[in-house]
Amino acid sequence: MFLIAGIAPKTKVLDQSPRRCPVCGLVRAYYRRVDHYLSLFFIPLLRVKTGDPFLLCDACEKTVSEMKRDYRAETDRGQRQCKRCGKGLEEGFSYCPFCGAPVP
C-alpha cells in the first residue's frame, strides 16, 4: 500500500471585476490569493495556510509591488507623458504606443 500526500499551493481569484494596471494600462488586473492545501492523492482536502491578497495583471503578469517599482521608473525619466494613460513617451511619437491616443 502507498500514500501520496503533500501540501500544494492553489491560486484563487478574489474579485471578478478587473482593475487598471498602472504598468501596461490595460484593465486586466485582479485581486488574487495563494492558499496552501493539504492534498491526498492530488485532491486538495484541507486549507492549511491562507495567503495575503495581491493584485496581479493578466496581461503583463506583474504583481502590485512590481507595478509600483516599474511605474515610478517610467515617470522619473523626465519624458513626456500620455495624457490618456500616463505612460512615458519618447520624442517624435505621434501616437501613444500603449493606448493609441494621439499625442499633441
Secondary structure, 3 states (H helix, E strand, C coil): CCCCEEEEEEEEECCCCCECCCCCCCCCEEEEEEEEEEEECCEEEEEEECCCCEEEECCCCCEHHHHHHHHHHHHCCCCEECCCCCCEECCCCCECCCCCCECC
